[in-house]
Amino acid sequence: MGESGCGKSVTAESIQRLLNEKTTKYEGQINYKGRNLLELSEKEMRKIRGNEISMIFQDPMSSLNPVYTIGDQIVEAIRLHQKRSKREAYEQAITMLKLTGVPAAEKRIHDYPHQLSGGLRQRVMTAIALSCNPGLLIADEQQQRWM
């Protein structure tokens, strides 16, 4: 929480080491479960991002890929981090959409991001972020009461 421009987004992105390493200097420590995230390799960080630590970004339209359905994107996130068949991941994606309050999840899973309202896109981003049951969820924007 804080005023606009106070560094909330930069802090959130720093925790996951998402800032450009060529233009960013990390100092100190970012500790999570007894590990300093700044000491981990990029390969190790990829295992943590989305799996152990997940983030809901401010602008879902720029975070969602416009050429893939929302279902494809949720399934990809699940399969990237968990050993699930495509069918299992698809079923989990529908469950996550329902849990985040997306109406008619079985139909909406086939929609593209531009077919959804801003509020529904935010719920899709939340479904993606929660799909791997992370230990830490960072929300870069205040979420609705349904969370």
DSSP file (Angstrom, degrees, kcal/mol; ACC not computed):
  #  RESIDUE AA STRUCTURE BP1 BP2  ACC     N-H-->O    O-->H-N    N-H-->O    O-->H-N    TCO  KAPPA ALPHA  PHI   PSI    X-CA   Y-CA   Z-CA
    1    1 A M              0   0    0      0, 0.0     2,-0.3     0, 0.0   140,-0.0   0.000 360.0 360.0 360.0 143.8    0.0    0.0    0.0
    2    2 A G        -     0   0    0      5,-0.0     3,-0.1     6,-0.0     5,-0.1  -0.909 360.0 -57.0 164.1 172.5    1.2    3.5   -0.7
    3    3 A E    >   -     0   0    0     -2,-0.3     3,-1.7     1,-0.2     5,-0.3  -0.215  67.8 -80.1 -69.8 161.2    0.8    6.5   -3.0
    4    4 A S  T 3  S+     0   0    0      1,-0.3    -1,-0.2     2,-0.1     0, 0.0  -0.396 117.6  19.1 -60.0 133.6    1.1    6.3   -6.7
    5    5 A G  T 3  S+     0   0    0     -3,-0.1    -1,-0.3    -2,-0.1    -2,-0.1   0.529  85.3 118.8  85.4   6.3    4.8    6.4   -7.8
    6    6 A C  S <  S-     0   0    0     -3,-1.7    -2,-0.1     1,-0.0    -3,-0.1   0.546  90.9 -96.1 -85.7  -4.9    6.2    5.3   -4.4
    7    7 A G  S  > S+     0   0    0     -4,-0.2     4,-2.4    -5,-0.1     5,-0.2   0.638  78.7 135.6 106.5  16.4    7.7    2.1   -5.8
    8    8 A K  H  > S+     0   0    0     -5,-0.3     4,-2.5     2,-0.2     5,-0.2   0.944  79.2  44.1 -61.3 -47.9    5.2   -0.6   -5.1
    9    9 A S  H  > S+     0   0    0      1,-0.2     4,-2.7     2,-0.2     5,-0.2   0.910 113.6  50.3 -65.3 -42.3    5.5   -2.1   -8.6
   10   10 A V  H  > S+     0   0    0      2,-0.2     4,-2.2     1,-0.2    -1,-0.2   0.904 111.7  48.8 -63.4 -41.0    9.3   -1.9   -8.6
   11   11 A T  H  X S+     0   0    0     -4,-2.4     4,-2.0     2,-0.2    -2,-0.2   0.938 112.2  48.2 -63.0 -46.5    9.5   -3.6   -5.2
   12   12 A A  H  X S+     0   0    0     -4,-2.5     4,-0.9     1,-0.2    -2,-0.2   0.911 114.3  45.7 -61.4 -43.4    7.1   -6.4   -6.3
   13   13 A E  H  <>S+     0   0    0     -4,-2.7     5,-2.9     1,-0.2     6,-0.4   0.837 109.1  56.9 -69.5 -32.2    9.1   -7.0   -9.5
   14   14 A S  H ><5S+     0   0    0     -4,-2.2     3,-1.4    -5,-0.2    -1,-0.2   0.891  98.2  60.4 -64.6 -39.6   12.4   -6.9   -7.5
   15   15 A I  H 3<5S+     0   0    0     -4,-2.0    -1,-0.2     1,-0.3    -2,-0.2   0.870 113.9  36.3 -57.0 -36.9   11.2   -9.7   -5.3
   16   16 A Q  T 3<5S-     0   0    0     -4,-0.9    -1,-0.3    -3,-0.2    -2,-0.2   0.359 112.3-120.3 -96.7   5.3   10.9  -11.9   -8.3
   17   17 A R  T < 5 +     0   0    0     -3,-1.4    -3,-0.2    -4,-0.2     4,-0.1   0.935  65.6 142.5  54.5  51.0   14.0  -10.4  -10.0
   18   18 A L      < +     0   0    0     -5,-2.9    -4,-0.2     2,-0.1     2,-0.1   0.501  35.6 101.8 -96.5  -7.0   11.9   -9.3  -13.0
   19   19 A L  S    S-     0   0    0     -6,-0.4     2,-0.3     1,-0.1     5,-0.1  -0.465  92.0 -86.7 -78.9 152.6   13.7   -6.0  -13.5
   20   20 A N    >>  -     0   0    0      1,-0.2     3,-1.0    -2,-0.1     4,-0.9  -0.404  34.6-152.8 -60.0 116.2   16.3   -5.7  -16.3
   21   21 A E  T 34 S+     0   0    0     -2,-0.3    -1,-0.2     1,-0.2     5,-0.1   0.692  91.2  62.1 -69.2 -17.7   19.6   -6.9  -14.7
   22   22 A K  T 34 S+     0   0    0      1,-0.2    -1,-0.2     3,-0.1    -2,-0.1   0.790 117.1  28.3 -75.9 -27.3   21.6   -4.8  -17.0
   23   23 A T  T <4 S+     0   0    0     -3,-1.0     2,-0.4     1,-0.0    -2,-0.2   0.372 112.4  75.1-113.7   2.5   20.1   -1.6  -15.7
   24   24 A T     <  -     0   0    0     -4,-0.9     2,-0.6    -5,-0.1    -1,-0.0  -0.953  58.4-158.4-122.3 134.7   19.2   -2.7  -12.1
   25   25 A K        -     0   0    0     -2,-0.4     2,-0.4    -3,-0.0    -3,-0.1  -0.948  11.5-156.6-112.4 116.0   21.6   -3.2   -9.2
   26   26 A Y        +     0   0    0     -2,-0.6     2,-0.3    -5,-0.1    -2,-0.0  -0.768  17.0 176.3 -89.8 132.5   20.3   -5.4   -6.5
   27   27 A E        +     0   0    0     -2,-0.4     2,-0.2     2,-0.1    11,-0.0  -0.931  44.6  14.3-131.4 158.4   21.8   -4.9   -3.0
   28   28 A G  S    S-     0   0    0     -2,-0.3     2,-0.3     2,-0.0    10,-0.0  -0.562  96.1 -55.2  83.3-144.9   21.0   -6.5    0.3
   29   29 A Q        -     0   0    0     -2,-0.2     2,-0.5     8,-0.1    -2,-0.1  -0.979  24.8-160.3-138.6 148.8   18.9   -9.6    0.5
   30   30 A I        -     0   0    0     -2,-0.3     7,-3.5     2,-0.1     2,-0.4  -0.898  28.8-165.2-124.8  99.2   15.5  -10.8   -0.5
   31   31 A N  E     +A   36   0A   0     -2,-0.5     2,-0.4     5,-0.2     5,-0.2  -0.718  16.8 168.7 -95.9 133.4   14.9  -13.8    1.7
   32   32 A Y  E >  S-A   35   0A   0      3,-2.6     3,-1.6    -2,-0.4    -2,-0.1  -0.955  73.7 -16.3-142.6 121.0   12.1  -16.3    1.1
   33   33 A K  T 3  S-     0   0    0     -2,-0.4     3,-0.1     1,-0.3    -1,-0.0   0.885 129.6 -49.8  50.6  45.1   11.9  -19.6    3.0
   34   34 A G  T 3  S+     0   0    0      1,-0.2     2,-0.4     0, 0.0    -1,-0.3   0.528 117.3 109.5  78.2   6.1   15.5  -19.3    4.2
   35   35 A R  E <   -A   32   0A   0     -3,-1.6    -3,-2.6    -5,-0.0     2,-0.9  -0.933  67.3-132.6-116.8 138.9   16.9  -18.6    0.8
   36   36 A N  E >   -A   31   0A   0     -2,-0.4     3,-1.8    -5,-0.2     4,-0.4  -0.801  16.2-156.5 -85.4 110.2   18.4  -15.3   -0.5
   37   37 A L  G >  S+     0   0    0     -7,-3.5     3,-0.9    -2,-0.9    -1,-0.2   0.755  88.6  65.5 -61.7 -24.4   16.7  -14.9   -3.9
   38   38 A L  G 3  S+     0   0    0     -8,-0.3    -1,-0.3     1,-0.2   -12,-0.1   0.703  98.9  53.2 -71.9 -17.6   19.5  -12.7   -5.0
   39   39 A E  G <  S+     0   0    0     -3,-1.8    -1,-0.2     2,-0.1    -2,-0.2   0.520  89.5  99.5 -92.9  -6.4   22.0  -15.6   -4.8
   40   40 A L  S <  S-     0   0    0     -3,-0.9     2,-0.0    -4,-0.4    -3,-0.0  -0.491  75.9-114.7 -82.5 150.7   19.9  -17.9   -6.9
   41   41 A S     >  -     0   0    0     -2,-0.2     4,-2.3     1,-0.1     5,-0.2  -0.303  30.6-107.0 -72.7 165.6   20.7  -18.6  -10.6
   42   42 A E  H  > S+     0   0    0      1,-0.2     4,-2.2     2,-0.2     5,-0.1   0.878 122.5  55.5 -62.1 -37.0   18.1  -17.5  -13.2
   43   43 A K  H  > S+     0   0    0      1,-0.2     4,-1.1     2,-0.2    -1,-0.2   0.913 108.7  46.8 -62.1 -42.7   17.3  -21.2  -13.7
   44   44 A E  H  > S+     0   0    0      1,-0.2     4,-1.1     2,-0.2     3,-0.2   0.881 110.5  53.0 -66.4 -37.9   16.5  -21.5  -10.0
   45   45 A M  H  X S+     0   0    0     -4,-2.3     4,-3.0     1,-0.2     3,-0.3   0.873 102.1  58.8 -65.8 -36.8   14.4  -18.3  -10.1
   46   46 A R  H  < S+     0   0    0     -4,-2.2    -1,-0.2     1,-0.2    -2,-0.2   0.851 104.1  52.1 -61.0 -33.0   12.3  -19.6  -13.0
   47   47 A K  H  < S+     0   0    0     -4,-1.1     5,-0.3    -3,-0.2    -1,-0.2   0.822 113.6  43.9 -70.4 -30.5   11.4  -22.6  -10.8
   48   48 A I  H >X>S+     0   0    0     -4,-1.1     5,-2.4    -3,-0.3     4,-2.1   0.892  94.2  88.3 -81.4 -42.7   10.3  -20.2   -8.0
   49   49 A R  B 3<5S-b   53   0B   0     -4,-3.0     5,-0.2     1,-0.3   -33,-0.0  -0.371 108.2  -0.6 -62.4 128.6    8.4  -17.7  -10.2
   50   50 A G  T 345S+     0   0    0      3,-3.5    82,-0.3     1,-0.2    -1,-0.3   0.169 133.2  60.5  81.6 -20.9    4.8  -18.7  -10.6
   51   51 A N  T <45S+     0   0    0     -3,-1.0    -2,-0.2     2,-0.3    -3,-0.2   0.856 124.2   6.0-102.4 -59.8    5.2  -21.8   -8.6
   52   52 A E  T  <5S+     0   0    0     -4,-2.1    84,-2.0     1,-0.3    83,-1.3   0.812 139.9  31.4 -93.5 -37.4    6.3  -20.7   -5.1
   53   53 A I  E   <S+bc  49 136B   0     -5,-2.4    -3,-3.5    82,-0.2    -2,-0.3  -0.989  73.8 179.0-123.7 126.2    5.9  -16.9   -5.6
   54   54 A S  E     - c   0 137B   0     82,-2.7    84,-3.0    -2,-0.5     2,-0.4  -0.898  10.1-154.7-127.8 157.4    3.3  -15.6   -7.9
   55   55 A M  E     - c   0 138B   0     -2,-0.3     2,-0.7    82,-0.2    84,-0.2  -0.989  12.9-148.4-136.9 139.3    2.3  -12.1   -8.9
   56   56 A I  E     - c   0 139B   0     82,-3.0    84,-2.7    -2,-0.4    85,-0.3  -0.937  31.0-143.1-102.9 114.0   -0.9  -10.4  -10.2
   57   57 A F        -     0   0    0     -2,-0.7    84,-0.1    82,-0.2     6,-0.1  -0.335  14.2-117.8 -79.4 160.3    0.2   -7.5  -12.4
   58   58 A Q  S    S+     0   0    0      1,-0.2    -1,-0.1    82,-0.1    64,-0.0   0.904 101.3  45.5 -62.6 -46.1   -1.5   -4.2  -12.6
   59   59 A D    >>  -     0   0    0      1,-0.2     4,-1.0     2,-0.0     3,-0.6  -0.823  60.4-177.2-110.1  98.2   -2.5   -4.3  -16.3
   60   60 A P  H 3> S+     0   0    0      0, 0.0     4,-2.1     0, 0.0    -1,-0.2   0.800  80.5  62.9 -65.4 -27.3   -4.0   -7.6  -17.3
   61   61 A M  H 34 S+     0   0    0      1,-0.2    53,-0.1     2,-0.2    -2,-0.0   0.877 109.0  40.2 -67.6 -34.8   -4.4   -6.6  -21.0
   62   62 A S  H <4 S+     0   0    0     -3,-0.6    -1,-0.2     1,-0.2    -3,-0.0   0.645 116.3  52.0 -86.1 -12.9   -0.6   -6.2  -21.4
   63   63 A S  H  < S+     0   0    0     -4,-1.0     2,-0.3    -6,-0.1    -2,-0.2   0.741  98.6  72.4 -91.0 -26.1    0.1   -9.3  -19.3
   64   64 A L  S  < S-     0   0    0     -4,-2.1     6,-0.1    -5,-0.1    57,-0.0  -0.712  87.5-119.5 -91.2 141.1   -2.2  -11.6  -21.3
   65   65 A N    >   -     0   0    0     -2,-0.3     3,-1.3     1,-0.1     8,-0.1  -0.688  16.8-150.4 -80.7 121.4   -1.2  -12.8  -24.7
   66   66 A P  T 3  S+     0   0    0      0, 0.0    48,-0.2     0, 0.0    -1,-0.1   0.661  90.6  57.3 -69.4 -15.4   -3.9  -11.6  -27.2
   67   67 A V  T 3  S+     0   0    0     45,-0.1     2,-0.4     2,-0.1    -2,-0.0   0.480 100.0  65.1 -96.3  -1.3   -3.4  -14.5  -29.7
   68   68 A Y  S <  S-     0   0    0     -3,-1.3    43,-0.0     1,-0.0     5,-0.0  -0.923  86.4-111.9-119.4 146.3   -4.1  -17.3  -27.2
   69   69 A T     >  -     0   0    0     -2,-0.4     4,-1.7    43,-0.2    43,-0.3  -0.275  31.0-113.1 -66.5 160.8   -7.3  -18.1  -25.3
   70   70 A I  H  > S+     0   0    0     41,-2.8     4,-2.2    38,-0.3     5,-0.2   0.864 119.0  56.5 -64.7 -32.8   -7.3  -17.5  -21.6
   71   71 A G  H  > S+     0   0    0     38,-1.9     4,-2.8    40,-0.4     5,-0.2   0.926 104.2  51.4 -62.3 -45.3   -7.6  -21.3  -21.2
   72   72 A D  H  > S+     0   0    0     37,-0.3     4,-2.2     1,-0.2    -1,-0.2   0.890 111.3  49.1 -57.8 -39.4   -4.4  -21.9  -23.2
   73   73 A Q  H  X S+     0   0    0     -4,-1.7     4,-1.7     2,-0.2    -1,-0.2   0.878 112.8  44.9 -72.4 -38.2   -2.6  -19.4  -21.0
   74   74 A I  H  X S+     0   0    0     -4,-2.2     4,-2.3     2,-0.2    -2,-0.2   0.929 113.7  50.4 -69.5 -44.2   -3.8  -20.9  -17.7
   75   75 A V  H  X S+     0   0    0     -4,-2.8     4,-2.9     1,-0.2     5,-0.3   0.907 108.9  52.7 -59.5 -42.7   -3.1  -24.4  -18.9
   76   76 A E  H  X S+     0   0    0     -4,-2.2     4,-2.1    -5,-0.2    -1,-0.2   0.920 109.0  49.2 -59.9 -44.3    0.4  -23.4  -19.9
   77   77 A A  H  X S+     0   0    0     -4,-1.7     4,-1.2     2,-0.2    -1,-0.2   0.913 113.5  46.6 -62.2 -42.5    1.1  -21.9  -16.5
   78   78 A I  H  X S+     0   0    0     -4,-2.3     4,-2.2     1,-0.2     3,-0.4   0.939 114.8  45.1 -65.4 -47.4   -0.1  -25.1  -14.8
   79   79 A R  H  < S+     0   0    0     -4,-2.9    -1,-0.2     1,-0.2    -2,-0.2   0.786 107.1  60.1 -71.2 -26.4    1.9  -27.4  -17.0
   80   80 A L  H  < S+     0   0    0     -4,-2.1    -1,-0.2    -5,-0.3    -2,-0.2   0.859 120.7  24.4 -66.4 -34.8    5.0  -25.3  -16.8
   81   81 A H  H  < S+     0   0    0     -4,-1.2     2,-0.4    -3,-0.4    -2,-0.2   0.606 122.2  47.2-109.0 -15.3    5.2  -25.7  -13.0
   82   82 A Q  S  < S-     0   0    0     -4,-2.2     2,-1.7    -5,-0.2    -1,-0.1  -0.951  80.5-115.3-131.1 148.9    3.3  -28.9  -12.3
   83   83 A K        +     0   0    0     -2,-0.4     2,-0.4    -3,-0.1    -4,-0.1  -0.637  63.0 141.5 -82.9  88.4    3.4  -32.4  -13.8
   84   84 A R        -     0   0    0     -2,-1.7    -2,-0.1    -5,-0.2     2,-0.0  -0.962  52.0-118.4-129.5 145.6   -0.1  -32.4  -15.2
   85   85 A S     >  -     0   0    0     -2,-0.4     4,-2.6     1,-0.1     5,-0.2  -0.335  37.5-106.0 -70.5 165.4   -1.6  -33.8  -18.4
   86   86 A K  H  > S+     0   0    0      1,-0.2     4,-2.3     2,-0.2     5,-0.1   0.905 122.9  50.6 -60.3 -40.2   -3.2  -31.3  -20.7
   87   87 A R  H  > S+     0   0    0      2,-0.2     4,-2.4     1,-0.2    -1,-0.2   0.924 110.7  47.4 -64.3 -45.9   -6.6  -32.6  -19.6
   88   88 A E  H  > S+     0   0    0      1,-0.2     4,-2.3     2,-0.2    -2,-0.2   0.908 113.2  48.9 -62.1 -41.9   -5.9  -32.3  -15.9
   89   89 A A  H  X S+     0   0    0     -4,-2.6     4,-2.3     2,-0.2    -1,-0.2   0.885 109.8  52.2 -65.8 -38.1   -4.5  -28.8  -16.4
   90   90 A Y  H  X S+     0   0    0     -4,-2.3     4,-2.0    -5,-0.2    -2,-0.2   0.920 110.7  47.3 -63.1 -44.6   -7.6  -27.9  -18.4
   91   91 A E  H  X S+     0   0    0     -4,-2.4     4,-2.1     1,-0.2    -2,-0.2   0.894 112.3  49.8 -64.3 -39.7   -9.9  -29.1  -15.6
   92   92 A Q  H  X S+     0   0    0     -4,-2.3     4,-2.6     2,-0.2    -1,-0.2   0.879 107.2  55.7 -65.9 -37.0   -7.8  -27.2  -13.1
   93   93 A A  H  X S+     0   0    0     -4,-2.3     4,-2.3     2,-0.2    -2,-0.2   0.916 107.5  48.3 -61.6 -43.5   -8.0  -24.1  -15.2
   94   94 A I  H  X S+     0   0    0     -4,-2.0     4,-2.3     1,-0.2    -1,-0.2   0.922 111.1  51.1 -62.2 -43.5  -11.8  -24.2  -15.2
   95   95 A T  H  X S+     0   0    0     -4,-2.1     4,-2.6     1,-0.2    -2,-0.2   0.914 110.1  49.3 -59.4 -43.5  -11.8  -24.7  -11.4
   96   96 A M  H  X S+     0   0    0     -4,-2.6     4,-1.7     2,-0.2    -1,-0.2   0.891 109.2  51.8 -65.7 -39.5   -9.5  -21.7  -11.0
   97   97 A L  H  <>S+     0   0    0     -4,-2.3     5,-2.8     1,-0.2    -1,-0.2   0.916 111.9  47.2 -62.4 -41.6  -11.8  -19.6  -13.2
   98   98 A K  H ><5S+     0   0    0     -4,-2.3     3,-1.7     1,-0.2    -2,-0.2   0.928 109.7  53.1 -64.0 -44.6  -14.7  -20.6  -11.1
   99   99 A L  H 3<5S+     0   0    0     -4,-2.6    -1,-0.2     1,-0.3    -2,-0.2   0.804 108.5  50.3 -62.1 -29.7  -12.9  -19.9   -7.8
  100  100 A T  T 3<5S-     0   0    0     -4,-1.7    -1,-0.3    -5,-0.2    -2,-0.2   0.344 123.0-103.5 -93.7   7.5  -12.0  -16.4   -9.0
  101  101 A G  T < 5 +     0   0    0     -3,-1.7    -3,-0.2     1,-0.3    -2,-0.1   0.713  63.2 155.7  86.2  21.1  -15.6  -15.6   -9.9
  102  102 A V    > < -     0   0    0     -5,-2.8     3,-0.6    -6,-0.2    -1,-0.3  -0.732  40.4-132.5 -80.8 116.8  -15.5  -15.9  -13.7
  103  103 A P  T 3  S+     0   0    0      0, 0.0     5,-0.2     0, 0.0     4,-0.0  -0.378  83.6  11.7 -70.0 149.0  -19.1  -16.7  -14.7
  104  104 A A  T >> S+     0   0    0      3,-0.1     4,-2.9     1,-0.1     3,-1.3   0.924  75.8 177.6  51.6  51.8  -19.7  -19.5  -17.2
  105  105 A A  H <> S+     0   0    0     -3,-0.6     4,-1.9     1,-0.3     5,-0.1   0.837  72.8  60.4 -56.0 -37.5  -16.1  -20.7  -16.8
  106  106 A E  H 34 S+     0   0    0      1,-0.2    -1,-0.3     2,-0.2     4,-0.1   0.813 115.3  35.1 -62.8 -29.4  -16.6  -23.6  -19.2
  107  107 A K  H X4 S+     0   0    0     -3,-1.3     3,-1.7     2,-0.1    -2,-0.2   0.875 115.1  54.5 -87.0 -45.4  -17.5  -21.2  -22.0
  108  108 A R  H >< S+     0   0    0     -4,-2.9     3,-2.2     1,-0.3   -38,-0.3   0.750  90.0  75.8 -63.4 -25.3  -15.1  -18.3  -21.0
  109  109 A I  T 3< S+     0   0    0     -4,-1.9   -38,-1.9     1,-0.3   -37,-0.3   0.747  95.4  51.5 -60.5 -21.6  -12.1  -20.6  -21.1
  110  110 A H  T <  S+     0   0    0     -3,-1.7    -1,-0.3   -40,-0.1    -2,-0.2   0.442  91.5 104.6 -93.2  -1.6  -12.3  -20.5  -24.9
  111  111 A D    <   -     0   0    0     -3,-2.2   -41,-2.8    -4,-0.2   -40,-0.4  -0.400  68.3-126.7 -79.7 156.5  -12.4  -16.7  -25.0
  112  112 A Y    >   -     0   0    0    -43,-0.3     3,-2.1   -42,-0.1     4,-0.3  -0.689  31.6-105.3 -95.3 155.8   -9.5  -14.4  -26.0
  113  113 A P  G >  S+     0   0    0      0, 0.0     3,-1.8     0, 0.0     8,-0.1   0.843 118.3  58.8 -51.6 -39.0   -8.5  -11.6  -23.6
  114  114 A H  G 3  S+     0   0    0      1,-0.3     4,-0.1   -48,-0.2   -53,-0.0   0.682  97.3  63.0 -68.3 -14.3  -10.0   -8.8  -25.8
  115  115 A Q  G <  S+     0   0    0     -3,-2.1     2,-0.3     2,-0.1    -1,-0.3   0.516  95.3  76.0 -85.0  -4.9  -13.4  -10.5  -25.4
  116  116 A L  S <  S-     0   0    0     -3,-1.8     2,-0.0    -4,-0.3     0, 0.0  -0.756  83.3-113.5-108.6 152.5  -13.4  -10.0  -21.7
  117  117 A S     >  -     0   0    0     -2,-0.3     4,-2.5     1,-0.1     5,-0.2  -0.289  38.6-102.3 -70.8 166.3  -14.1   -6.9  -19.6
  118  118 A G  H  > S+     0   0    0      1,-0.2     4,-2.0     2,-0.2     5,-0.1   0.885 123.3  52.6 -58.3 -40.0  -11.3   -5.4  -17.6
  119  119 A G  H  > S+     0   0    0      2,-0.2     4,-1.6     1,-0.2    -1,-0.2   0.891 110.0  47.0 -64.9 -40.3  -12.7   -7.0  -14.4
  120  120 A L  H  > S+     0   0    0      2,-0.2     4,-2.2     1,-0.2    -2,-0.2   0.878 109.6  53.8 -69.7 -36.8  -12.8  -10.4  -15.9
  121  121 A R  H  X S+     0   0    0     -4,-2.5     4,-2.4     1,-0.2    -2,-0.2   0.903 107.3  51.9 -62.1 -39.0   -9.3  -10.1  -17.3
  122  122 A Q  H  X S+     0   0    0     -4,-2.0     4,-1.9     1,-0.2    -1,-0.2   0.887 108.7  50.5 -64.0 -37.7   -8.1   -9.2  -13.8
  123  123 A R  H  X S+     0   0    0     -4,-1.6     4,-2.4     2,-0.2    -1,-0.2   0.866 108.3  52.5 -67.5 -36.0   -9.9  -12.4  -12.5
  124  124 A V  H  X S+     0   0    0     -4,-2.2     4,-2.5     2,-0.2    -2,-0.2   0.920 108.4  50.5 -63.9 -43.6   -8.1  -14.4  -15.2
  125  125 A M  H  X S+     0   0    0     -4,-2.4     4,-2.4     1,-0.2    -2,-0.2   0.884 110.9  49.6 -61.4 -37.5   -4.8  -13.0  -14.1
  126  126 A T  H  X S+     0   0    0     -4,-1.9     4,-2.3     2,-0.2    -2,-0.2   0.903 108.9  52.2 -66.9 -41.1   -5.7  -14.0  -10.5
  127  127 A A  H  X S+     0   0    0     -4,-2.4     4,-1.1     2,-0.2    -2,-0.2   0.910 111.2  47.3 -60.8 -42.6   -6.6  -17.5  -11.7
  128  128 A I  H >< S+     0   0    0     -4,-2.5     3,-0.5     1,-0.2     4,-0.4   0.940 112.4  49.4 -63.1 -46.8   -3.2  -17.8  -13.4
  129  129 A A  H 3< S+     0   0    0     -4,-2.4     3,-0.4     1,-0.2    -2,-0.2   0.854 117.9  39.4 -62.7 -35.8   -1.4  -16.5  -10.3
  130  130 A L  H >< S+     0   0    0     -4,-2.3     3,-2.2     1,-0.2    -1,-0.2   0.581  89.6  93.8 -89.0 -10.5   -3.2  -18.9   -8.0
  131  131 A S  T << S+     0   0    0     -4,-1.1    -1,-0.2    -3,-0.5    -2,-0.1   0.736  89.3  42.7 -61.1 -25.9   -3.2  -21.9  -10.3
  132  132 A C  T 3  S-     0   0    0     -4,-0.4    -1,-0.3    -3,-0.4    -2,-0.1   0.207 110.8-117.9-105.1  15.3    0.0  -23.4   -8.9
  133  133 A N    <   -     0   0    0     -3,-2.2    -3,-0.1     1,-0.1    -2,-0.1   0.940  39.5-155.8  51.9  60.0   -0.9  -22.7   -5.2
  134  134 A P        -     0   0    0      0, 0.0   -82,-0.2     0, 0.0   -81,-0.2  -0.245  20.7-135.9 -67.4 153.7    2.0  -20.4   -4.5
  135  135 A G  S    S+     0   0    0    -83,-1.3     2,-0.4     1,-0.2   -82,-0.2   0.749  95.7  34.4 -76.1 -25.0    3.3  -19.8   -1.0
  136  136 A L  E     -c   53   0B   0    -84,-2.0   -82,-2.7     2,-0.0     2,-0.5  -0.994  68.0-168.6-134.7 126.4    3.5  -16.1   -1.6
  137  137 A L  E     -c   54   0B   0     -2,-0.4     2,-0.6   -84,-0.2   -82,-0.2  -0.970   5.6-162.5-116.0 123.6    1.1  -14.1   -3.8
  138  138 A I  E     -c   55   0B   0    -84,-3.0   -82,-3.0    -2,-0.5     2,-0.6  -0.927   2.4-163.3-107.1 120.0    2.0  -10.5   -4.7
  139  139 A A  E     -c   56   0B   0     -2,-0.6   -82,-0.2   -84,-0.2     4,-0.1  -0.914   6.5-166.3-105.2 116.2   -0.9   -8.3   -5.9
  140  140 A D  S    S+     0   0    0    -84,-2.7     2,-0.3    -2,-0.6   -82,-0.1   0.466  77.6  37.7 -80.8  -1.2    0.4   -5.2   -7.7
  141  141 A E  S    S-     0   0    0    -85,-0.3   -85,-0.1   -84,-0.1    -1,-0.1  -0.993 101.9 -89.4-147.4 145.2   -3.1   -3.7   -7.5
  142  142 A Q        -     0   0    0     -2,-0.3     2,-0.2     1,-0.1    -2,-0.1  -0.330  48.2-139.4 -56.6 131.0   -5.8   -3.8   -4.9
  143  143 A Q        -     0   0    0      1,-0.1    -1,-0.1    -4,-0.1    -4,-0.0  -0.561  19.5 -97.6 -93.7 158.7   -8.0   -6.8   -5.6
  144  144 A Q    >   -     0   0    0     -2,-0.2     3,-1.5     1,-0.1    -1,-0.1  -0.151  39.8 -99.8 -68.3 168.4  -11.7   -6.9   -5.3
  145  145 A R  T 3  S+     0   0    0      1,-0.3    -1,-0.1     2,-0.1    -2,-0.0   0.700 112.1  77.6 -64.4 -20.9  -13.5   -8.2   -2.2
  146  146 A W  T 3         0   0    0      1,-0.3    -1,-0.3   -46,-0.1   -45,-0.0   0.657 360.0 360.0 -68.1 -13.4  -14.1  -11.6   -3.8
  147  147 A M    <         0   0    0     -3,-1.5    -1,-0.3   -47,-0.0    -2,-0.1   0.515 360.0 360.0 -71.1 360.0  -10.4  -12.7   -3.3
